[in-house]
């Protein structure tokens, strides 16, 4: 009844344009076949609505009553996300006439996300011709990457055959990313068992084995030693020639390391290591709200956790898991396996957050069973560190939140940044309009970066393109009450700031404070930095403007 009323309100144009997408998503998730047809007709290339339509097909077996032939336009779109969504819908809606097109997309040299979606669409067809195609591509695709995509798709319908091809790929040392393949097997009921059987008496690359173990451990029920996940971990260790289990320290070893950390640890070096890509700490943990949301925020970890607890948590993440951070595994009635931290649960839906920070919604009436697992933090993350590096990292963690250099404080800094990896050549001097278009330009590669505890983004994280004389970074400002908003960079040295493509600040101005008059909304702020002129890192904070009614906050998270 509610969905029918929503459809009527949208059809009668009584819903503002900026609210229609969210309501169409609701119709697509909960409506009947006629209402889904209405949602698809109005969806355009909305990823939210198209994803909801895919969920209804997968979880409720409900598809639009009419208009499905229009998915062909999505499949032939020049927009990669729309094309990928179309490929998946084509498979879920059994649009068999599009199979040749999906095969062409899968074998093509286009965007990887589109190729993966095409393979997935073919797996959803599940007819003899599509299964034969997936088997052929798994065995003899034009590249290891292509074969990996095919194996991942095949694993959803024939994990035993897919496992035999996967093991051959896992023996490779280059040209192949094993993570999506492991994820595919672990996300299907029976996938872990099929892969462990195929690994018997085989040898695989050591790094591939480590990745597989890292992904499998969070799905292993606490105390379990005989389940399919435990057997897969054992098989991976044997095939990759890895020693068994996380290193466990004795009480004496913990006490000795604790003394060493306090006496010789360098928190500054530890912070740099924490921000390095090698450990990927920020992928799961935030400091000051900036970073991943899978694990606990570490803003006060130095004041709430003893050093011996930190040591234990790093070496054996499953020994003492913080409340609400156990993983949950849900097995659906159609054989999918979803694992993540329980984010929230309603009367009709369970939402998990996986190790990549993605939300995994699943209808409760489609859950066959669920179980509690261990920590999403894998063991062995510090195995690659030297003794000095481990000591420095632990010293940094033990200082976060304490009064001094590693207190997050209350100053509202921009802490989540995107930095331009490769600056286009030939850009002129800073002008009145932005020389690059920021986050909206799909031809530019922006890399996630995060400020240090102090709020400063170091030059080493800002100047990724060592050849270019300038660097670019952007952050997002969310205005929650319209009016004047004050922002203030730490230094105007070699700095120009753009908003909406127009210059709002340059370093030659006397005051680094900037007043912006903005309506409610989210705004990217683009920072242009002249590498030779700037001698300090970059920070930007919100400042109050006397009498102003505007209120804003920097967007945080990952």
C-alpha positions as CSV (number, residue, x, y, z in Angstrom):
1,X,0.0,0.0,0.0
2,X,2.8,2.4,0.9
3,X,4.7,1.6,-2.3
4,X,1.6,2.2,-4.4
5,X,1.1,5.6,-2.8
6,X,4.8,6.5,-3.5
7,X,4.3,5.5,-7.2
8,X,1.2,7.7,-7.4
9,X,3.0,10.7,-5.8
10,X,5.9,10.4,-8.2
11,X,3.7,9.9,-11.2
12,X,1.6,12.9,-10.3
13,X,4.8,15.0,-9.9
14,X,4.2,15.8,-6.3
15,X,7.7,14.7,-5.2
16,X,10.6,17.2,-5.6
17,X,13.2,16.1,-8.0
18,X,15.9,15.9,-5.4
19,X,13.9,13.3,-3.4
20,X,12.8,11.1,-6.3
21,X,15.9,8.9,-6.5
22,X,15.6,7.7,-2.9
23,X,11.9,7.0,-3.2
24,X,12.4,5.2,-6.5
25,X,15.0,3.1,-4.8
26,X,12.4,2.1,-2.2
27,X,9.9,1.2,-4.8
28,X,12.5,-0.9,-6.6
29,X,13.3,-2.7,-3.3
30,X,9.8,-3.4,-2.1
31,X,7.4,-3.1,-5.1
32,X,5.6,-5.7,-7.1
33,X,6.5,-6.4,-10.8
34,X,4.3,-3.5,-12.1
35,X,5.8,-1.1,-9.6
36,X,9.4,-2.3,-10.5
37,X,8.6,-1.6,-14.2
38,X,7.7,2.0,-13.1
39,X,10.9,2.4,-11.1
40,X,13.0,1.1,-14.1
41,X,11.2,3.4,-16.5
42,X,12.1,6.4,-14.3
43,X,15.6,5.2,-13.2
44,X,17.7,6.5,-16.1
45,X,21.3,5.7,-15.1
46,X,20.7,6.0,-11.3
47,X,23.1,3.5,-9.7
48,X,21.0,3.4,-6.5
49,X,17.8,2.5,-8.4
50,X,19.5,0.0,-10.7
51,X,21.2,-1.7,-7.8
52,X,17.9,-2.0,-6.0
53,X,16.3,-3.6,-9.0
54,X,19.1,-6.1,-9.1
55,X,18.6,-6.9,-5.4
56,X,14.9,-7.5,-6.0
57,X,15.7,-9.9,-8.8
58,X,18.3,-11.8,-6.7
59,X,16.6,-11.8,-3.3
60,X,12.9,-11.7,-4.0
61,X,12.8,-13.1,-7.5
62,X,10.7,-10.1,-8.6
63,X,11.5,-8.5,-12.0
64,X,9.7,-5.7,-13.9
65,X,6.5,-6.7,-15.6
66,X,7.3,-4.8,-18.7
67,X,10.0,-2.6,-20.2
68,X,12.9,-5.0,-19.5
69,X,14.0,-4.8,-23.1
70,X,15.2,-1.3,-22.4
71,X,18.2,-2.8,-20.5
72,X,19.8,-3.2,-23.9
73,X,20.3,0.6,-24.0
74,X,22.2,0.4,-20.7
75,X,24.4,-2.5,-22.0
76,X,25.3,-0.3,-25.0
77,X,25.8,2.9,-22.9
78,X,29.1,4.7,-23.1
79,X,29.0,5.3,-19.3
80,X,30.9,2.5,-17.6
81,X,28.8,2.3,-14.4
82,X,25.5,2.2,-16.4
83,X,26.9,-0.4,-18.7
84,X,28.0,-2.6,-15.8
85,X,24.6,-2.2,-14.1
86,X,22.9,-3.2,-17.4
87,X,25.1,-6.3,-17.8
88,X,24.1,-7.5,-14.3
89,X,20.4,-6.8,-14.9
90,X,20.5,-8.6,-18.2
91,X,21.7,-11.7,-16.5
92,X,19.3,-11.5,-13.5
93,X,16.4,-10.8,-15.8
94,X,17.4,-13.6,-18.2
95,X,17.6,-11.4,-21.2
96,X,19.1,-14.2,-23.3
97,X,19.1,-12.3,-26.5
98,X,21.9,-10.1,-25.0
99,X,24.2,-13.1,-24.3
100,X,26.4,-12.4,-27.4
101,X,26.8,-8.8,-26.4
102,X,27.8,-9.8,-22.8
103,X,30.3,-12.3,-24.2
104,X,31.8,-9.5,-26.4
105,X,32.0,-7.2,-23.4
106,X,33.6,-9.9,-21.2
107,X,36.3,-10.6,-23.8
108,X,36.9,-7.0,-24.7
109,X,39.5,-4.5,-23.5
110,X,37.2,-2.0,-21.9
111,X,36.8,-0.9,-18.3
112,X,37.5,-3.8,-15.9
113,X,34.3,-3.1,-13.9
114,X,32.3,-3.6,-17.1
115,X,34.1,-6.8,-18.0
116,X,33.5,-8.2,-14.4
117,X,29.8,-7.3,-14.7
118,X,29.6,-9.0,-18.0
119,X,31.0,-12.2,-16.7
120,X,28.6,-12.0,-13.7
121,X,25.7,-11.4,-16.0
122,X,26.6,-14.6,-18.0
123,X,26.9,-16.5,-14.7
124,X,23.4,-15.4,-13.8
125,X,22.1,-16.7,-17.2
126,X,23.3,-20.2,-16.0
127,X,22.3,-21.7,-19.4
128,X,24.6,-24.3,-21.0
129,X,26.1,-21.9,-23.6
130,X,27.0,-19.3,-20.9
131,X,28.5,-22.0,-18.6
132,X,30.5,-23.3,-21.5
133,X,31.8,-19.8,-22.3
134,X,32.8,-19.3,-18.6
135,X,34.7,-22.6,-18.5
136,X,36.5,-21.8,-21.8
137,X,37.5,-18.4,-20.5
138,X,38.6,-19.8,-17.2
139,X,40.9,-22.3,-18.9
140,X,42.2,-20.3,-21.8
141,X,41.3,-16.6,-21.5
142,X,43.5,-14.1,-23.3
143,X,45.3,-13.1,-20.0
144,X,45.6,-14.2,-16.4
145,X,43.4,-11.2,-15.4
146,X,40.7,-12.2,-17.8
147,X,40.9,-15.8,-16.6
148,X,40.6,-14.6,-13.0
149,X,37.4,-12.7,-13.9
150,X,35.9,-15.8,-15.5
151,X,36.9,-18.1,-12.6
152,X,35.3,-15.6,-10.1
153,X,32.0,-15.7,-12.1
154,X,32.1,-19.5,-12.6
155,X,32.6,-20.0,-8.9
156,X,29.0,-18.8,-8.3
157,X,27.5,-21.7,-10.3
158,X,30.2,-24.4,-10.5
159,X,32.7,-24.0,-7.7
160,X,34.3,-27.4,-8.2
161,X,35.3,-26.7,-11.8
162,X,36.2,-23.1,-11.0
163,X,38.5,-24.3,-8.2
164,X,40.6,-26.4,-10.5
165,X,41.3,-23.4,-12.7
166,X,41.8,-21.1,-9.7
167,X,44.6,-23.2,-8.3
168,X,46.5,-23.0,-11.5
169,X,46.2,-19.2,-11.5
170,X,47.2,-19.0,-7.8
171,X,50.5,-20.4,-8.7
172,X,51.4,-17.3,-10.7
173,X,53.7,-14.7,-9.3
174,X,52.6,-11.8,-11.5
175,X,49.8,-10.5,-13.8
176,X,47.0,-11.7,-11.6
177,X,45.2,-10.3,-8.5
178,X,44.1,-13.3,-6.4
179,X,41.9,-11.2,-4.1
180,X,38.7,-11.2,-6.2
181,X,39.0,-15.0,-6.9
182,X,39.2,-15.8,-3.2
183,X,36.3,-13.4,-2.5
184,X,34.2,-15.2,-5.1
185,X,34.7,-18.6,-3.5
186,X,34.2,-17.4,0.0
187,X,31.0,-15.7,-1.0
188,X,29.4,-18.9,-2.2
189,X,28.1,-21.8,-0.1
190,X,30.5,-24.7,-0.7
191,X,33.1,-22.5,-2.3
192,X,35.7,-22.8,0.6
193,X,35.4,-26.6,0.6
194,X,35.8,-26.8,-3.2
195,X,38.9,-24.6,-3.1
196,X,40.5,-26.6,-0.3
197,X,40.0,-29.9,-2.1
198,X,41.5,-28.4,-5.3
199,X,44.6,-27.3,-3.4
200,X,45.5,-30.8,-2.2
201,X,49.0,-31.7,-3.3
202,X,49.3,-28.4,-5.2
203,X,51.8,-25.4,-4.8
204,X,50.7,-21.8,-5.0
205,X,52.4,-18.4,-4.7
206,X,53.3,-17.5,-1.1
207,X,51.8,-14.0,-1.4
208,X,48.6,-15.4,-2.9
209,X,48.4,-17.8,0.1
210,X,48.7,-14.9,2.5
211,X,45.9,-13.0,0.8
212,X,43.7,-16.0,0.9
213,X,44.3,-16.6,4.6
214,X,43.7,-12.9,5.3
215,X,40.3,-13.1,3.7
216,X,39.3,-16.4,5.2
217,X,40.2,-15.8,8.8
218,X,37.3,-13.4,9.6
219,X,34.8,-16.0,8.4
220,X,36.2,-18.7,10.7
221,X,33.9,-19.2,13.7
222,X,35.7,-18.7,17.0
223,X,37.2,-22.0,18.3
224,X,36.4,-23.8,15.1
225,X,39.1,-26.2,13.8
226,X,37.3,-28.5,11.4
227,X,34.9,-26.3,9.4
228,X,35.4,-25.4,5.7
229,X,37.0,-22.1,6.5
230,X,39.5,-23.7,8.9
231,X,40.3,-26.5,6.3
232,X,40.8,-23.8,3.6
233,X,43.3,-21.9,5.9
234,X,45.2,-25.1,6.5
235,X,45.2,-26.0,2.8
236,X,46.5,-22.5,1.9
237,X,49.3,-22.7,4.4
238,X,50.4,-26.0,3.1
239,X,50.2,-25.1,-0.6
240,X,52.0,-21.8,0.0
241,X,54.6,-23.2,2.4
242,X,53.6,-20.9,5.2
243,X,54.0,-21.5,8.9
244,X,50.9,-22.2,10.9
245,X,48.9,-19.6,12.8
246,X,49.6,-16.2,14.2
247,X,52.6,-15.7,16.4
248,X,51.7,-15.8,20.1
249,X,53.8,-14.0,22.6
250,X,54.4,-15.2,26.1
251,X,53.9,-12.8,29.1
252,X,57.6,-12.3,29.3
253,X,57.9,-11.4,25.7
254,X,55.1,-8.9,25.9
255,X,56.7,-7.3,29.0
256,X,60.0,-7.1,27.2
257,X,58.5,-5.6,24.1
258,X,56.5,-3.1,26.2
259,X,59.7,-1.8,27.9
260,X,61.4,-1.6,24.5
261,X,58.5,0.4,23.0
262,X,58.5,2.9,25.9
263,X,62.3,3.3,26.0
264,X,63.2,3.3,22.3
265,X,60.0,3.7,20.2
266,X,59.6,6.8,18.0
267,X,56.0,7.9,17.6
268,X,56.7,10.2,14.6
269,X,58.2,7.3,12.6
270,X,55.3,5.1,13.8
271,X,52.7,7.6,12.5
272,X,54.4,7.6,9.1
273,X,54.4,3.8,9.1
274,X,50.7,3.8,10.1
275,X,49.9,6.0,7.1
276,X,51.9,3.9,4.7
277,X,50.2,1.7,2.2
278,X,52.1,-1.3,3.3
279,X,49.9,-1.9,6.4
280,X,46.7,-0.3,5.2
281,X,45.7,0.6,8.7
282,X,43.5,3.5,7.5
283,X,41.5,1.1,5.3
284,X,39.7,-0.1,8.5
285,X,40.5,2.4,11.3
286,X,39.8,6.1,11.5
287,X,41.6,8.7,13.6
288,X,39.5,11.8,14.2
289,X,36.8,10.3,12.1
290,X,38.9,10.1,8.9
291,X,39.7,6.6,7.6
292,X,37.8,3.3,7.5
293,X,34.8,2.5,9.6
294,X,35.2,-1.3,9.7
295,X,37.3,-1.3,13.0
296,X,37.1,1.0,16.0
297,X,38.1,4.7,15.7
298,X,41.6,5.0,17.3
299,X,41.3,8.7,18.3
300,X,41.7,7.8,22.0
301,X,43.3,4.4,21.9
302,X,46.4,5.5,23.8
303,X,44.3,6.6,26.8
304,X,41.8,3.6,26.8
305,X,44.1,0.7,26.1
306,X,47.2,-0.5,27.9
307,X,50.3,-1.2,25.9
308,X,50.1,-5.0,26.5
309,X,46.6,-5.0,25.2
310,X,47.7,-3.2,22.0
311,X,50.5,-5.8,21.5
312,X,48.0,-8.6,22.0
313,X,45.5,-7.1,19.6
314,X,48.1,-6.7,16.8
315,X,49.6,-10.2,17.1
316,X,46.3,-12.0,17.8
317,X,43.3,-9.9,16.7
318,X,40.9,-12.6,17.8
319,X,42.1,-12.8,21.4
320,X,40.0,-9.9,22.6
321,X,37.6,-8.4,20.1
322,X,35.9,-5.1,21.1
323,X,32.2,-5.3,21.6
324,X,30.2,-4.9,18.3
325,X,33.2,-5.7,16.2
326,X,32.8,-9.5,15.8
327,X,32.1,-10.4,12.2
328,X,28.8,-11.8,11.2
329,X,28.3,-14.3,8.4
330,X,24.9,-14.6,6.7
331,X,24.2,-17.5,4.3
332,X,21.3,-16.7,1.9
333,X,18.7,-19.1,0.6
334,X,20.2,-18.8,-2.9
335,X,23.7,-19.8,-1.6
336,X,25.5,-16.5,-1.2
337,X,27.7,-16.0,1.8
338,X,28.1,-12.4,3.1
339,X,30.5,-11.5,5.9
340,X,31.1,-8.2,7.7
341,X,30.5,-6.2,10.8
342,X,26.8,-5.8,11.7
343,X,26.0,-2.2,10.9
344,X,22.3,-2.2,11.7
345,X,19.2,-4.4,11.5
346,X,15.6,-3.6,10.8
347,X,12.5,-5.7,10.8
348,X,13.1,-6.6,7.2
349,X,16.8,-6.2,6.5
350,X,20.3,-6.9,7.8
351,X,23.1,-4.6,6.8
352,X,26.7,-5.7,7.1
353,X,29.9,-3.6,6.4
354,X,32.6,-5.7,4.8
355,X,36.4,-5.3,5.1
356,X,36.4,-2.9,2.1
357,X,33.9,-0.6,3.9
358,X,31.1,-1.5,1.6
359,X,27.5,-1.9,2.9
360,X,26.1,-5.4,2.3
361,X,22.3,-5.3,2.7
362,X,20.3,-8.6,2.7
363,X,16.7,-9.2,3.3
364,X,16.1,-11.1,6.5
365,X,13.5,-13.4,4.9
366,X,16.3,-14.5,2.4
367,X,18.7,-15.5,5.2
368,X,19.0,-19.3,5.6
369,X,21.3,-19.0,8.6
370,X,23.7,-16.7,10.3
371,X,26.7,-17.1,12.6
372,X,29.2,-15.0,14.5
373,X,32.8,-15.0,13.4
374,X,36.1,-13.5,14.5
375,X,37.7,-10.1,13.9
376,X,37.9,-8.7,10.4
377,X,41.4,-7.7,11.2
378,X,43.6,-10.5,9.9
379,X,46.6,-11.9,11.8
380,X,50.1,-11.5,10.6
381,X,49.8,-7.9,9.4
382,X,53.1,-7.0,11.2
383,X,55.0,-10.0,9.9
384,X,56.8,-7.8,7.3
385,X,57.9,-5.2,9.9
386,X,61.4,-5.0,11.3
387,X,61.8,-4.9,15.1
388,X,62.4,-1.1,15.0
389,X,59.3,-0.6,12.9
390,X,57.1,-2.6,15.2
391,X,58.4,-0.7,18.2
392,X,57.7,2.6,16.5
393,X,54.2,1.7,15.4
394,X,53.2,0.5,18.9
395,X,54.7,3.7,20.4
396,X,52.5,5.8,18.1
397,X,49.4,3.9,18.9
398,X,50.1,4.1,22.6
399,X,50.4,8.0,22.3
400,X,47.1,8.7,20.4
401,X,44.7,10.7,22.5
402,X,47.2,11.6,25.2
403,X,47.9,15.3,25.9
404,X,50.7,16.4,23.5
405,X,51.5,15.9,19.8
406,X,49.1,13.1,19.3
407,X,45.9,14.4,20.7
408,X,43.2,14.8,18.1
409,X,41.7,17.9,19.8
410,X,38.6,19.8,19.0
411,X,39.8,21.8,16.0
412,X,37.6,20.9,13.0
413,X,40.3,20.1,10.4
414,X,39.8,18.7,7.0
415,X,41.2,15.2,7.5
416,X,40.0,13.2,4.5
417,X,41.7,14.2,1.2
418,X,42.0,13.0,-2.4
419,X,45.3,13.8,-4.0
420,X,46.0,13.9,-7.7
421,X,48.4,11.0,-8.6
422,X,49.5,12.3,-12.0
423,X,49.2,16.0,-12.9
424,X,48.4,16.7,-16.5
425,X,51.3,18.3,-18.3
426,X,51.2,21.9,-19.6
427,X,49.1,23.5,-16.9
428,X,49.6,27.2,-16.7
429,X,49.9,29.4,-13.6
430,X,47.1,29.7,-11.1
431,X,44.2,31.6,-12.6
432,X,40.7,32.7,-11.7
433,X,39.3,29.3,-12.8
434,X,40.4,25.9,-11.7
435,X,43.0,24.3,-14.0
436,X,41.6,20.8,-13.3
437,X,38.0,19.9,-12.6
438,X,38.5,18.0,-9.4
439,X,36.5,14.9,-8.5
440,X,34.1,15.1,-11.5
441,X,36.8,14.4,-14.1
442,X,37.0,10.6,-14.7
443,X,40.2,11.0,-16.6
444,X,42.1,12.0,-13.4
445,X,43.3,9.5,-10.8
446,X,42.7,10.8,-7.3
447,X,44.3,8.8,-4.4
448,X,42.9,8.7,-0.9
449,X,45.1,10.4,1.7
450,X,44.5,11.4,5.3
451,X,45.9,14.1,7.6
452,X,48.2,13.2,10.5
453,X,46.8,13.5,14.0
454,X,47.9,17.1,14.0
455,X,45.5,17.9,11.1
456,X,48.4,18.4,8.6
457,X,48.7,16.5,5.3
458,X,52.5,16.2,4.9
459,X,54.2,17.3,1.7
460,X,55.3,13.7,1.1
461,X,51.6,12.7,0.9
462,X,50.7,15.7,-1.2
463,X,53.4,15.7,-3.9
464,X,52.8,12.3,-5.5
465,X,53.8,13.5,-8.9
466,X,57.5,14.2,-8.4
467,X,57.9,15.7,-11.9
468,X,55.2,18.3,-11.8
469,X,55.9,21.7,-10.2
470,X,52.3,21.8,-8.7
471,X,50.1,19.4,-6.7
472,X,46.4,19.2,-6.3
473,X,44.2,17.9,-3.5
474,X,40.6,18.3,-2.6
475,X,38.4,17.8,0.4
476,X,34.7,18.1,0.9
477,X,32.7,20.6,2.9
478,X,29.2,19.7,4.0
479,X,27.1,22.8,4.8
480,X,24.2,22.0,7.1
481,X,22.9,25.6,7.7
482,X,23.1,28.2,4.9
483,X,25.1,31.3,5.4
484,X,28.7,32.4,5.7
485,X,31.3,29.7,6.4
486,X,34.9,30.4,7.4
487,X,37.8,28.2,6.4
488,X,41.5,28.8,7.2
489,X,44.5,27.1,5.7
490,X,47.6,26.9,7.9
491,X,49.6,28.9,5.4
492,X,48.9,30.7,2.1
493,X,52.4,29.9,0.9
494,X,52.2,28.7,-2.7
495,X,48.5,28.0,-2.3
496,X,45.4,28.6,-4.3
497,X,41.9,27.4,-3.4
498,X,39.0,26.9,-5.8
499,X,35.3,26.3,-5.1
500,X,33.0,25.4,-7.9
501,X,35.8,25.9,-10.4
502,X,36.4,29.5,-9.3
503,X,39.2,30.9,-7.2
504,X,38.3,31.9,-3.6
505,X,41.8,32.3,-2.2
506,X,45.4,32.8,-3.3
507,X,48.6,32.9,-1.3
508,X,49.3,36.5,-2.1
509,X,46.3,37.6,0.1
510,X,47.1,39.1,3.4
511,X,44.9,36.9,5.5
512,X,44.7,33.1,5.0
513,X,41.1,33.1,6.3
514,X,38.3,32.7,3.7
515,X,34.6,33.6,4.0
516,X,32.3,31.5,1.8
517,X,28.5,32.3,1.5
518,X,27.0,28.9,0.7
519,X,23.6,27.2,0.7
520,X,23.0,23.8,2.2
521,X,24.9,21.1,0.3
522,X,28.2,19.3,-0.1
523,X,31.1,21.2,-1.9
524,X,34.5,20.0,-3.0
525,X,37.3,22.4,-2.2
526,X,40.2,22.1,-4.6
527,X,43.7,23.1,-3.4
528,X,46.5,23.9,-5.9
529,X,50.0,23.8,-4.3
530,X,53.2,25.1,-5.8
531,X,55.8,22.5,-4.8
532,X,58.8,24.9,-4.8
533,X,57.1,27.7,-2.9
534,X,55.5,25.6,-0.1
535,X,57.7,24.5,2.7
536,X,55.1,23.1,5.1
537,X,52.3,20.5,4.8
538,X,48.7,21.4,4.2
539,X,45.9,21.8,6.7
540,X,42.6,23.6,6.6
541,X,40.2,24.2,9.5
542,X,36.8,25.7,10.0
543,X,36.7,29.0,11.8
544,X,33.8,31.0,13.2
545,X,32.6,34.2,11.6
546,X,31.0,36.6,14.0
547,X,27.3,36.8,13.6
548,X,27.2,34.3,10.7
549,X,24.3,31.8,10.6
550,X,26.2,29.3,8.4
551,X,27.2,25.9,9.9
552,X,29.4,23.3,8.2
553,X,31.6,20.3,8.8
554,X,34.3,18.6,6.7
555,X,33.3,15.2,5.3
556,X,35.2,12.5,7.1
557,X,35.2,8.7,6.8
558,X,37.0,6.7,4.1
